[in-house]
Amino acid sequence: MKTIREILKSKYDSAVQTITPSASVFEAVKLMAEKNIGALVVMEDEKVLGIITERDYARKIILMGRSSKETPVREIMGERG
């Protein structure tokens, strides 16, 4: 199985998009749409805390009837393990 680093190196544009844990889920989804990507790395003070994906949005916001504008990224992100 490839590592994230290997996958990113193989991409034409290997820029990693990030967001803070206090940003709203709406902001995260908007950024993913603008960049045409499916995930963002969640960072705070240069430290990687986890990742937020379109799947997190679908399962933890849409299906649970939560508000993406009121829910911070930290509440639905996958934590770094």
ABEGO torsion letter per residue (X at the ends): XBBAAAAAAABABABBBBBBAABBAAAAAAAAAAAGBABBBBBBGGBBAEBBBAAAAAAAAAAAGBBAAABBAAAABBBBX
